[in-house]
Amino acid sequence: MRTTNHPILVASLLSLPSVAIAATPQVHTGLWETTVQTEMPGMPVSMPPMSYKSCIRDSQPVPENNQPGEHCHMLDSKVDGSEVSWRISCDSENANLQGSGHITYAGDSFSGQMIMHMDQGGRAMEMTQTMQGHRLGDCP
């Protein structure tokens, strides 16, 4: 099984295009650092956590981490107070993914999870990402 592209693919799952969201989340806009821990059943070695920085805006409350070669689009999203949920679809050279996620903002931090179902060359796999984030300050 080829796993070298999974960390890039996993990190890019949060790189979703900006979409109009019906309600404004209870979140402080600005520069945030997100740490993602990915687990895949059957993987012989666990992937190390990945961290990245992104600007969170009222119109884009899901952290972004743009990666080349990934084509992700938001299928739908919902904001309910401090909770943000979404469904996405991604295509890359080696895999097609469908998934859903949610994060809950708590002032200058958030936590959440995303579950992705992946088809890699006819082999179905599932991965779970646990996300933690904290606000660093204003966007540059």
N, CA, C and O atoms as a GROMACS GRO file, in nm:
protein
  560
    1MET      N    1   0.085  -0.118   0.000
    1MET     CA    2   0.000   0.000   0.000
    1MET      C    3   0.089   0.124   0.000
    1MET      O    4   0.184   0.131   0.078
    2ARG      N    5   0.061   0.217  -0.084
    2ARG     CA    6   0.138   0.340  -0.091
    2ARG      C    7   0.084   0.439   0.009
    2ARG      O    8  -0.035   0.472   0.006
    3THR      N    9   0.169   0.489   0.100
    3THR     CA   10   0.124   0.581   0.204
    3THR      C   11   0.196   0.713   0.202
    3THR      O   12   0.164   0.800   0.283
    4THR      N   13   0.291   0.732   0.114
    4THR     CA   14   0.372   0.853   0.119
    4THR      C   15   0.292   0.979   0.093
    4THR      O   16   0.328   1.084   0.145
    5ASN      N   17   0.185   0.974   0.015
    5ASN     CA   18   0.108   1.094  -0.015
    5ASN      C   19  -0.003   1.120   0.086
    5ASN      O   20  -0.064   1.226   0.083
    6HIS      N   21  -0.030   1.025   0.174
    6HIS     CA   22  -0.140   1.044   0.266
    6HIS      C   23  -0.123   1.165   0.357
    6HIS      O   24  -0.221   1.238   0.375
    7PRO      N   25  -0.005   1.192   0.414
    7PRO     CA   26   0.005   1.311   0.499
    7PRO      C   27  -0.028   1.439   0.424
    7PRO      O   28  -0.092   1.528   0.480
    8ILE      N   29   0.015   1.451   0.298
    8ILE     CA   30  -0.017   1.570   0.221
    8ILE      C   31  -0.166   1.572   0.192
    8ILE      O   32  -0.230   1.676   0.206
    9LEU      N   33  -0.221   1.460   0.153
    9LEU     CA   34  -0.363   1.451   0.124
    9LEU      C   35  -0.444   1.480   0.248
    9LEU      O   36  -0.542   1.555   0.243
   10VAL      N   37  -0.404   1.423   0.359
   10VAL     CA   38  -0.475   1.444   0.485
   10VAL      C   39  -0.473   1.591   0.523
   10VAL      O   40  -0.576   1.647   0.561
   11ALA      N   41  -0.359   1.654   0.512
   11ALA     CA   42  -0.349   1.795   0.549
   11ALA      C   43  -0.434   1.880   0.457
   11ALA      O   44  -0.489   1.982   0.500
   12SER      N   45  -0.447   1.840   0.332
   12SER     CA   46  -0.523   1.922   0.239
   12SER      C   47  -0.672   1.905   0.254
   12SER      O   48  -0.749   1.982   0.196
   13LEU      N   49  -0.716   1.807   0.328
   13LEU     CA   50  -0.860   1.788   0.343
   13LEU      C   51  -0.926   1.908   0.407
   13LEU      O   52  -1.046   1.930   0.390
   14LEU      N   53  -0.849   1.984   0.478
   14LEU     CA   54  -0.904   2.105   0.537
   14LEU      C   55  -0.889   2.224   0.444
   14LEU      O   56  -0.930   2.334   0.480
   15SER      N   57  -0.832   2.205   0.327
   15SER     CA   58  -0.815   2.316   0.235
   15SER      C   59  -0.940   2.324   0.147
   15SER      O   60  -0.940   2.277   0.033
   16LEU      N   61  -1.041   2.380   0.200
   16LEU     CA   62  -1.169   2.388   0.134
   16LEU      C   63  -1.190   2.528   0.079
   16LEU      O   64  -1.146   2.624   0.141
   17PRO      N   65  -1.256   2.541  -0.036
   17PRO     CA   66  -1.280   2.675  -0.087
   17PRO      C   67  -1.375   2.750   0.005
   17PRO      O   68  -1.457   2.691   0.075
   18SER      N   69  -1.363   2.882   0.003
   18SER     CA   70  -1.453   2.963   0.084
   18SER      C   71  -1.594   2.945   0.032
   18SER      O   72  -1.617   2.942  -0.089
   19VAL      N   73  -1.687   2.933   0.123
   19VAL     CA   74  -1.828   2.917   0.086
   19VAL      C   75  -1.910   3.010   0.171
   19VAL      O   76  -1.870   3.048   0.281
   20ALA      N   77  -2.024   3.047   0.121
   20ALA     CA   78  -2.116   3.128   0.200
   20ALA      C   79  -2.179   3.039   0.305
   20ALA      O   80  -2.234   2.933   0.272
   21ILE      N   81  -2.173   3.080   0.429
   21ILE     CA   82  -2.229   3.001   0.538
   21ILE      C   83  -2.343   3.081   0.598
   21ILE      O   84  -2.332   3.202   0.616
   22ALA      N   85  -2.451   3.014   0.630
   22ALA     CA   86  -2.575   3.080   0.669
   22ALA      C   87  -2.563   3.162   0.797
   22ALA      O   88  -2.629   3.265   0.807
   23ALA      N   89  -2.484   3.122   0.892
   23ALA     CA   90  -2.473   3.193   1.018
   23ALA      C   91  -2.327   3.220   1.050
   23ALA      O   92  -2.238   3.150   1.000
   24THR      N   93  -2.302   3.320   1.132
   24THR     CA   94  -2.165   3.351   1.172
   24THR      C   95  -2.128   3.269   1.294
   24THR      O   96  -2.201   3.271   1.393
   25PRO      N   97  -2.018   3.195   1.289
   25PRO     CA   98  -1.980   3.115   1.405
   25PRO      C   99  -1.930   3.204   1.518
   25PRO      O  100  -1.887   3.317   1.495
   26GLN      N  101  -1.936   3.152   1.637
   26GLN     CA  102  -1.884   3.222   1.753
   26GLN      C  103  -1.735   3.191   1.763
   26GLN      O  104  -1.693   3.106   1.842
   27VAL      N  105  -1.657   3.261   1.682
   27VAL     CA  106  -1.514   3.235   1.674
   27VAL      C  107  -1.442   3.368   1.657
   27VAL      O  108  -1.494   3.460   1.594
   28HIS      N  109  -1.323   3.378   1.713
   28HIS     CA  110  -1.240   3.495   1.693
   28HIS      C  111  -1.167   3.478   1.561
   28HIS      O  112  -1.090   3.384   1.544
   29THR      N  113  -1.190   3.569   1.469
   29THR     CA  114  -1.118   3.561   1.343
   29THR      C  115  -0.971   3.593   1.367
   29THR      O  116  -0.936   3.658   1.466
   30GLY      N  117  -0.887   3.548   1.277
   30GLY     CA  118  -0.744   3.576   1.289
   30GLY      C  119  -0.660   3.459   1.245
   30GLY      O  120  -0.708   3.367   1.180
   31LEU      N  121  -0.532   3.464   1.282
   31LEU     CA  122  -0.436   3.359   1.249
   31LEU      C  123  -0.445   3.247   1.353
   31LEU      O  124  -0.435   3.272   1.473
   32TRP      N  125  -0.464   3.125   1.306
   32TRP     CA  126  -0.480   3.009   1.393
   32TRP      C  127  -0.376   2.903   1.356
   32TRP      O  128  -0.336   2.892   1.240
   33GLU      N  129  -0.334   2.827   1.456
   33GLU     CA  130  -0.250   2.710   1.431
   33GLU      C  131  -0.336   2.586   1.458
   33GLU      O  132  -0.400   2.574   1.563
   34THR      N  133  -0.336   2.496   1.361
   34THR     CA  134  -0.413   2.372   1.371
   34THR      C  135  -0.318   2.254   1.373
   34THR      O  136  -0.224   2.247   1.293
   35THR      N  137  -0.340   2.161   1.464
   35THR     CA  138  -0.264   2.036   1.471
   35THR      C  139  -0.360   1.921   1.442
   35THR      O  140  -0.466   1.911   1.503
   36VAL      N  141  -0.321   1.835   1.350
   36VAL     CA  142  -0.406   1.724   1.305
   36VAL      C  143  -0.333   1.593   1.333
   36VAL      O  144  -0.218   1.575   1.293
   37GLN      N  145  -0.400   1.502   1.402
   37GLN     CA  146  -0.350   1.367   1.425
   37GLN      C  147  -0.437   1.272   1.344
   37GLN      O  148  -0.559   1.270   1.360
   38THR      N  149  -0.376   1.194   1.257
   38THR     CA  150  -0.449   1.104   1.168
   38THR      C  151  -0.429   0.960   1.209
   38THR      O  152  -0.317   0.918   1.238
   39GLU      N  153  -0.536   0.885   1.210
   39GLU     CA  154  -0.532   0.742   1.239
   39GLU      C  155  -0.599   0.667   1.125
   39GLU      O  156  -0.707   0.704   1.078
   40MET      N  157  -0.534   0.560   1.082
   40MET     CA  158  -0.590   0.473   0.979
   40MET      C  159  -0.577   0.328   1.026
   40MET      O  160  -0.466   0.280   1.046
   41PRO      N  161  -0.689   0.259   1.044
   41PRO     CA  162  -0.682   0.118   1.084
   41PRO      C  163  -0.599   0.039   0.982
   41PRO      O  164  -0.612   0.057   0.861
   42GLY      N  165  -0.513  -0.048   1.034
   42GLY     CA  166  -0.431  -0.132   0.948
   42GLY      C  167  -0.299  -0.071   0.906
   42GLY      O  168  -0.219  -0.137   0.841
   43MET      N  169  -0.275   0.054   0.942
   43MET     CA  170  -0.147   0.116   0.908
   43MET      C  171  -0.040   0.061   1.002
   43MET      O  172  -0.060   0.062   1.123
   44PRO      N  173   0.072   0.014   0.948
   44PRO     CA  174   0.177  -0.042   1.034
   44PRO      C  175   0.246   0.062   1.120
   44PRO      O  176   0.299   0.030   1.227
   45VAL      N  177   0.248   0.186   1.076
   45VAL     CA  178   0.313   0.294   1.150
   45VAL      C  179   0.215   0.411   1.160
   45VAL      O  180   0.152   0.447   1.061
   46SER      N  181   0.202   0.469   1.278
   46SER     CA  182   0.113   0.584   1.290
   46SER      C  183   0.180   0.708   1.233
   46SER      O  184   0.301   0.725   1.241
   47MET      N  185   0.098   0.793   1.176
   47MET     CA  186   0.149   0.916   1.117
   47MET      C  187   0.175   1.018   1.226
   47MET      O  188   0.098   1.027   1.322
   48PRO      N  189   0.281   1.096   1.213
   48PRO     CA  190   0.306   1.199   1.313
   48PRO      C  191   0.204   1.312   1.299
   48PRO      O  192   0.149   1.333   1.191
   49PRO      N  193   0.177   1.384   1.407
   49PRO     CA  194   0.085   1.498   1.397
   49PRO      C  195   0.142   1.602   1.299
   49PRO      O  196   0.263   1.618   1.288
   50MET      N  197   0.052   1.670   1.231
   50MET     CA  198   0.091   1.777   1.139
   50MET      C  199   0.029   1.907   1.188
   50MET      O  200  -0.087   1.910   1.229
   51SER      N  201   0.106   2.014   1.183
   51SER     CA  202   0.056   2.146   1.223
   51SER      C  203   0.072   2.244   1.107
   51SER      O  204   0.166   2.234   1.029
   52TYR      N  205  -0.020   2.337   1.098
   52TYR     CA  206  -0.012   2.442   0.997
   52TYR      C  207  -0.086   2.565   1.049
   52TYR      O  208  -0.166   2.556   1.142
   53LYS      N  209  -0.058   2.679   0.986
   53LYS     CA  210  -0.122   2.804   1.024
   53LYS      C  211  -0.212   2.849   0.910
   53LYS      O  212  -0.181   2.830   0.793
   54SER      N  213  -0.326   2.910   0.948
   54SER     CA  214  -0.419   2.961   0.848
   54SER      C  215  -0.501   3.074   0.909
   54SER      O  216  -0.516   3.083   1.031
   55CYS      N  217  -0.553   3.159   0.822
   55CYS     CA  218  -0.641   3.267   0.867
   55CYS      C  219  -0.785   3.217   0.870
   55CYS      O  220  -0.834   3.161   0.772
   56ILE      N  221  -0.850   3.237   0.981
   56ILE     CA  222  -0.991   3.202   0.997
   56ILE      C  223  -1.072   3.331   0.980
   56ILE      O  224  -1.040   3.434   1.040
   57ARG      N  225  -1.174   3.323   0.898
   57ARG     CA  226  -1.260   3.438   0.873
   57ARG      C  227  -1.405   3.398   0.900
   57ARG      O  228  -1.437   3.279   0.904
   58ASP      N  229  -1.491   3.496   0.919
   58ASP     CA  230  -1.633   3.466   0.938
   58ASP      C  231  -1.688   3.385   0.821
   58ASP      O  232  -1.770   3.295   0.840
   59SER      N  233  -1.643   3.416   0.700
   59SER     CA  234  -1.692   3.346   0.581
   59SER      C  235  -1.624   3.211   0.561
   59SER      O  236  -1.670   3.132   0.478
   60GLN      N  237  -1.518   3.182   0.635
   60GLN     CA  238  -1.445   3.056   0.621
   60GLN      C  239  -1.400   3.009   0.759
   60GLN      O  240  -1.283   3.026   0.796
   61PRO      N  241  -1.492   2.950   0.837
   61PRO     CA  242  -1.457   2.907   0.973
   61PRO      C  243  -1.387   2.772   0.981
   61PRO      O  244  -1.354   2.727   1.090
   62VAL      N  245  -1.363   2.707   0.866
   62VAL     CA  246  -1.290   2.580   0.863
   62VAL      C  247  -1.144   2.612   0.828
   62VAL      O  248  -1.119   2.679   0.728
   63PRO      N  249  -1.047   2.567   0.909
   63PRO     CA  250  -0.906   2.596   0.880
   63PRO      C  251  -0.864   2.545   0.743
   63PRO      O  252  -0.904   2.436   0.702
   64GLU      N  253  -0.784   2.624   0.672
   64GLU     CA  254  -0.737   2.587   0.538
   64GLU      C  255  -0.590   2.550   0.542
   64GLU      O  256  -0.511   2.607   0.617
   65ASN      N  257  -0.554   2.452   0.458
   65ASN     CA  258  -0.414   2.416   0.438
   65ASN      C  259  -0.400   2.372   0.294
   65ASN      O  260  -0.407   2.253   0.263
   66ASN      N  261  -0.381   2.467   0.206
   66ASN     CA  262  -0.376   2.438   0.063
   66ASN      C  263  -0.252   2.357   0.026
   66ASN      O  264  -0.140   2.390   0.065
   67GLN      N  265  -0.275   2.250  -0.050
   67GLN     CA  266  -0.168   2.163  -0.097
   67GLN      C  267  -0.181   2.147  -0.248
   67GLN      O  268  -0.292   2.133  -0.300
   68PRO      N  269  -0.069   2.148  -0.320
   68PRO     CA  270  -0.076   2.127  -0.465
   68PRO      C  271  -0.123   1.986  -0.499
   68PRO      O  272  -0.095   1.891  -0.425
   69GLY      N  273  -0.194   1.974  -0.611
   69GLY     CA  274  -0.237   1.842  -0.657
   69GLY      C  275  -0.364   1.791  -0.593
   69GLY      O  276  -0.408   1.680  -0.626
   70GLU      N  277  -0.425   1.865  -0.505
   70GLU     CA  278  -0.548   1.823  -0.439
   70GLU      C  279  -0.665   1.904  -0.494
   70GLU      O  280  -0.653   2.023  -0.520
   71HIS      N  281  -0.775   1.838  -0.512
   71HIS     CA  282  -0.895   1.903  -0.564
   71HIS      C  283  -1.010   1.870  -0.470
   71HIS      O  284  -1.080   1.770  -0.488
   72CYS      N  285  -1.029   1.954  -0.369
   72CYS     CA  286  -1.135   1.934  -0.271
   72CYS      C  287  -1.244   2.038  -0.291
   72CYS      O  288  -1.216   2.153  -0.326
   73HIS      N  289  -1.367   1.997  -0.267
   73HIS     CA  290  -1.475   2.095  -0.269
   73HIS      C  291  -1.575   2.061  -0.159
   73HIS      O  292  -1.599   1.945  -0.126
   74MET      N  293  -1.632   2.165  -0.104
   74MET     CA  294  -1.730   2.155   0.003
   74MET      C  295  -1.863   2.113  -0.057
   74MET      O  296  -1.913   2.178  -0.150
   75LEU      N  297  -1.920   2.006  -0.005
   75LEU     CA  298  -2.052   1.963  -0.050
   75LEU      C  299  -2.161   2.039   0.024
   75LEU      O  300  -2.261   2.079  -0.036
   76ASP      N  301  -2.141   2.059   0.153
   76ASP     CA  302  -2.230   2.144   0.231
   76ASP      C  303  -2.163   2.176   0.363
   76ASP      O  304  -2.066   2.112   0.403
   77SER      N  305  -2.214   2.277   0.430
   77SER     CA  306  -2.161   2.316   0.560
   77SER      C  307  -2.272   2.378   0.642
   77SER      O  308  -2.374   2.423   0.590
   78LYS      N  309  -2.250   2.379   0.773
   78LYS     CA  310  -2.352   2.430   0.865
   78LYS      C  311  -2.281   2.493   0.984
   78LYS      O  312  -2.184   2.438   1.036
   79VAL      N  313  -2.331   2.608   1.027
   79VAL     CA  314  -2.280   2.674   1.146
   79VAL      C  315  -2.395   2.681   1.245
   79VAL      O  316  -2.505   2.727   1.211
   80ASP      N  317  -2.371   2.636   1.366
   80ASP     CA  318  -2.470   2.642   1.472
   80ASP      C  319  -2.400   2.694   1.598
   80ASP      O  320  -2.346   2.616   1.676
   81GLY      N  321  -2.401   2.827   1.616
   81GLY     CA  322  -2.332   2.888   1.729
   81GLY      C  323  -2.183   2.868   1.717
   81GLY      O  324  -2.121   2.922   1.625
   82SER      N  325  -2.123   2.793   1.807
   82SER     CA  326  -1.979   2.770   1.805
   82SER      C  327  -1.941   2.640   1.735
   82SER      O  328  -1.824   2.604   1.732
   83GLU      N  329  -2.039   2.570   1.679
   83GLU     CA  330  -2.012   2.443   1.610
   83GLU      C  331  -2.021   2.461   1.459
   83GLU      O  332  -2.115   2.521   1.408
   84VAL      N  333  -1.922   2.407   1.389
   84VAL     CA  334  -1.918   2.411   1.243
   84VAL      C  335  -1.907   2.267   1.195
   84VAL      O  336  -1.821   2.192   1.242
   85SER      N  337  -1.992   2.228   1.101
   85SER     CA  338  -1.985   2.094   1.043
   85SER      C  339  -1.985   2.107   0.892
   85SER      O  340  -2.032   2.206   0.837
   86TRP      N  341  -1.930   2.005   0.824
   86TRP     CA  342  -1.920   2.009   0.680
   86TRP      C  343  -1.909   1.869   0.623
   86TRP      O  344  -1.881   1.773   0.694
   87ARG      N  345  -1.932   1.861   0.491
   87ARG     CA  346  -1.908   1.740   0.412
   87ARG      C  347  -1.823   1.782   0.293
   87ARG      O  348  -1.847   1.887   0.233
   88ILE      N  349  -1.724   1.701   0.259
   88ILE     CA  350  -1.636   1.734   0.149
   88ILE      C  351  -1.613   1.615   0.058
   88ILE      O  352  -1.639   1.500   0.095
   89SER      N  353  -1.562   1.645  -0.060
   89SER     CA  354  -1.520   1.544  -0.156
   89SER      C  355  -1.386   1.590  -0.212
   89SER      O  356  -1.370   1.707  -0.247
   90CYS      N  357  -1.289   1.498  -0.220
   90CYS     CA  358  -1.156   1.531  -0.269
   90CYS      C  359  -1.111   1.427  -0.371
   90CYS      O  360  -1.142   1.308  -0.359
   91ASP      N  361  -1.038   1.474  -0.471
   91ASP     CA  362  -0.975   1.387  -0.570
   91ASP      C  363  -0.828   1.423  -0.578
   91ASP      O  364  -0.791   1.540  -0.573
   92SER      N  365  -0.745   1.322  -0.591
   92SER     CA  366  -0.602   1.343  -0.613
   92SER      C  367  -0.557   1.239  -0.714
   92SER      O  368  -0.638   1.163  -0.768
   93GLU      N  369  -0.428   1.235  -0.740
   93GLU     CA  370  -0.374   1.139  -0.835
   93GLU      C  371  -0.400   0.995  -0.792
   93GLU      O  372  -0.428   0.910  -0.877
   94ASN      N  373  -0.392   0.965  -0.661
   94ASN     CA  374  -0.404   0.826  -0.617
   94ASN      C  375  -0.529   0.792  -0.538
   94ASN      O  376  -0.546   0.676  -0.501
   95ALA      N  377  -0.616   0.886  -0.510
   95ALA     CA  378  -0.730   0.851  -0.425
   95ALA      C  379  -0.848   0.944  -0.445
   95ALA      O  380  -0.833   1.060  -0.484
   96ASN      N  381  -0.965   0.891  -0.418
   96ASN     CA  382  -1.089   0.969  -0.412
   96ASN      C  383  -1.139   0.958  -0.268
   96ASN      O  384  -1.141   0.849  -0.211
   97LEU      N  385  -1.179   1.072  -0.210
   97LEU     CA  386  -1.222   1.073  -0.071
   97LEU      C  387  -1.356   1.142  -0.056
   97LEU      O  388  -1.387   1.238  -0.127
   98GLN      N  389  -1.433   1.093   0.038
   98GLN     CA  390  -1.559   1.154   0.080
   98GLN      C  391  -1.554   1.160   0.231
   98GLN      O  392  -1.509   1.065   0.295
   99GLY      N  393  -1.598   1.268   0.289
   99GLY     CA  394  -1.591   1.274   0.434
   99GLY      C  395  -1.677   1.381   0.494
   99GLY      O  396  -1.738   1.462   0.425
  100SER      N  397  -1.679   1.378   0.627
  100SER     CA  398  -1.752   1.479   0.702
  100SER      C  399  -1.672   1.513   0.827
  100SER      O  400  -1.596   1.430   0.879
  101GLY      N  401  -1.689   1.635   0.873
  101GLY     CA  402  -1.616   1.679   0.990
  101GLY      C  403  -1.694   1.779   1.070
  101GLY      O  404  -1.797   1.831   1.027
  102HIS      N  405  -1.643   1.806   1.188
  102HIS     CA  406  -1.704   1.907   1.275
  102HIS      C  407  -1.596   1.960   1.368
  102HIS      O  408  -1.506   1.887   1.409
  103ILE      N  409  -1.606   2.088   1.400
  103ILE     CA  410  -1.521   2.148   1.502
  103ILE      C  411  -1.608   2.234   1.592
  103ILE      O  412  -1.711   2.286   1.549
  104THR      N  413  -1.564   2.248   1.715
  104THR     CA  414  -1.633   2.333   1.812
  104THR      C  415  -1.534   2.437   1.862
  104THR      O  416  -1.429   2.403   1.918
  105TYR      N  417  -1.567   2.563   1.841
  105TYR     CA  418  -1.484   2.673   1.888
  105TYR      C  419  -1.516   2.702   2.034
  105TYR      O  420  -1.632   2.697   2.075
  106ALA      N  421  -1.412   2.733   2.111
  106ALA     CA  422  -1.427   2.772   2.252
  106ALA      C  423  -1.333   2.891   2.275
  106ALA      O  424  -1.223   2.874   2.326
  107GLY      N  425  -1.378   3.009   2.236
  107GLY     CA  426  -1.294   3.128   2.249
  107GLY      C  427  -1.176   3.121   2.155
  107GLY      O  428  -1.195   3.122   2.033
  108ASP      N  429  -1.054   3.114   2.209
  108ASP     CA  430  -0.933   3.113   2.128
  108ASP      C  431  -0.880   2.972   2.101
  108ASP      O  432  -0.761   2.955   2.076
  109SER      N  433  -0.968   2.871   2.107
  109SER     CA  434  -0.927   2.735   2.075
  109SER      C  435  -1.044   2.662   2.007
  109SER      O  436  -1.158   2.708   2.012
  110PHE      N  437  -1.013   2.550   1.945
  110PHE     CA  438  -1.118   2.463   1.891
  110PHE      C  439  -1.069   2.320   1.896
  110PHE      O  440  -0.949   2.293   1.907
  111SER      N  441  -1.164   2.228   1.889
  111SER     CA  442  -1.132   2.086   1.876
  111SER      C  443  -1.238   2.024   1.786
  111SER      O  444  -1.349   2.074   1.775
  112GLY      N  445  -1.201   1.914   1.724
  112GLY     CA  446  -1.296   1.850   1.635
  112GLY      C  447  -1.241   1.724   1.574
  112GLY      O  448  -1.134   1.676   1.612
  113GLN      N  449  -1.316   1.672   1.479
  113GLN     CA  450  -1.281   1.545   1.417
  113GLN      C  451  -1.337   1.542   1.275
  113GLN      O  452  -1.441   1.601   1.246
  114MET      N  453  -1.266   1.472   1.187
  114MET     CA  454  -1.313   1.450   1.052
  114MET      C  455  -1.290   1.303   1.020
  114MET      O  456  -1.185   1.247   1.051
  115ILE      N  457  -1.389   1.242   0.957
  115ILE     CA  458  -1.378   1.102   0.915
  115ILE      C  459  -1.387   1.099   0.763
  115ILE      O  460  -1.481   1.151   0.703
  116MET      N  461  -1.286   1.037   0.702
  116MET     CA  462  -1.278   1.030   0.557
  116MET      C  463  -1.285   0.884   0.512
  116MET      O  464  -1.224   0.796   0.573
  117HIS      N  465  -1.360   0.862   0.406
  117HIS     CA  466  -1.367   0.731   0.342
  117HIS      C  467  -1.293   0.744   0.209
  117HIS      O  468  -1.327   0.828   0.126
  118MET      N  469  -1.193   0.660   0.191
  118MET     CA  470  -1.102   0.673   0.078
  118MET      C  471  -1.109   0.550  -0.011
  118MET      O  472  -1.115   0.436   0.038
  119ASP      N  473  -1.108   0.573  -0.141
  119ASP     CA  474  -1.096   0.466  -0.240
  119ASP      C  475  -0.964   0.488  -0.311
  119ASP      O  476  -0.949   0.583  -0.388
  120GLN      N  477  -0.868   0.401  -0.285
  120GLN     CA  478  -0.737   0.412  -0.345
  120GLN      C  479  -0.715   0.290  -0.433
  120GLN      O  480  -0.679   0.182  -0.386
  121GLY      N  481  -0.738   0.308  -0.562
  121GLY     CA  482  -0.720   0.198  -0.657
  121GLY      C  483  -0.810   0.080  -0.629
  121GLY      O  484  -0.765  -0.034  -0.643
  122GLY      N  485  -0.934   0.102  -0.591
  122GLY     CA  486  -1.028  -0.005  -0.562
  122GLY      C  487  -1.021  -0.058  -0.421
  122GLY      O  488  -1.100  -0.145  -0.384
  123ARG      N  489  -0.929  -0.008  -0.341
  123ARG     CA  490  -0.918  -0.050  -0.201
  123ARG      C  491  -0.980   0.056  -0.112
  123ARG      O  492  -0.937   0.171  -0.112
  124ALA      N  493  -1.081   0.017  -0.036
  124ALA     CA  494  -1.151   0.111   0.052
  124ALA      C  495  -1.079   0.121   0.187
  124ALA      O  496  -1.042   0.019   0.246
  125MET      N  497  -1.061   0.242   0.233
  125MET     CA  498  -0.998   0.267   0.363
  125MET      C  499  -1.072   0.380   0.432
  125MET      O  500  -1.143   0.458   0.369
  126GLU      N  501  -1.055   0.387   0.563
  126GLU     CA  502  -1.114   0.495   0.641
  126GLU      C  503  -1.004   0.558   0.726
  126GLU      O  504  -0.917   0.488   0.777
  127MET      N  505  -1.010   0.688   0.739
  127MET     CA  506  -0.916   0.755   0.828
  127MET      C  507  -0.990   0.855   0.914
  127MET      O  508  -1.088   0.916   0.871
  128THR      N  509  -0.940   0.871   1.035
  128THR     CA  510  -0.999   0.964   1.131
  128THR      C  511  -0.894   1.068   1.166
  128THR      O  512  -0.781   1.034   1.201
  129GLN      N  513  -0.932   1.193   1.156
  129GLN     CA  514  -0.843   1.302   1.193
  129GLN      C  515  -0.899   1.370   1.318
  129GLN      O  516  -1.016   1.407   1.322
  130THR      N  517  -0.815   1.384   1.418
  130THR     CA  518  -0.850   1.461   1.538
  130THR      C  519  -0.779   1.594   1.526
  130THR      O  520  -0.659   1.599   1.502
  131MET      N  521  -0.854   1.703   1.542
  131MET     CA  522  -0.799   1.837   1.522
  131MET      C  523  -0.806   1.920   1.649
  131MET      O  524  -0.904   1.916   1.723
  132GLN      N  525  -0.700   1.994   1.673
  132GLN     CA  526  -0.693   2.091   1.783
  132GLN      C  527  -0.640   2.220   1.723
  132GLN      O  528  -0.549   2.218   1.640
  133GLY      N  529  -0.694   2.332   1.765
  133GLY     CA  530  -0.645   2.459   1.714
  133GLY      C  531  -0.643   2.566   1.820
  133GLY      O  532  -0.718   2.560   1.918
  134HIS      N  533  -0.556   2.665   1.801
  134HIS     CA  534  -0.554   2.780   1.892
  134HIS      C  535  -0.518   2.905   1.814
  134HIS      O  536  -0.440   2.902   1.719
  135ARG      N  537  -0.576   3.016   1.856
  135ARG     CA  538  -0.556   3.144   1.790
  135ARG      C  539  -0.421   3.202   1.828
  135ARG      O  540  -0.383   3.205   1.946
  136LEU      N  541  -0.348   3.249   1.726
  136LEU     CA  542  -0.216   3.307   1.748
  136LEU      C  543  -0.220   3.460   1.750
  136LEU      O  544  -0.135   3.523   1.813
  137GLY      N  545  -0.317   3.519   1.683
  137GLY     CA  546  -0.325   3.665   1.674
  137GLY      C  547  -0.398   3.704   1.549
  137GLY      O  548  -0.476   3.628   1.493
  138ASP      N  549  -0.370   3.827   1.504
  138ASP     CA  550  -0.435   3.875   1.382
  138ASP      C  551  -0.370   3.816   1.258
  138ASP      O  552  -0.254   3.776   1.261
  139CYS      N  553  -0.444   3.810   1.149
  139CYS     CA  554  -0.389   3.763   1.022
  139CYS      C  555  -0.287   3.865   0.972
  139CYS      O  556  -0.303   3.985   0.993
  140PRO      N  557  -0.182   3.816   0.905
  140PRO     CA  558  -0.081   3.910   0.852
  140PRO      C  559  -0.137   3.993   0.738
  140PRO      O  560  -0.066   4.076   0.681
   0.00000   0.00000   0.00000
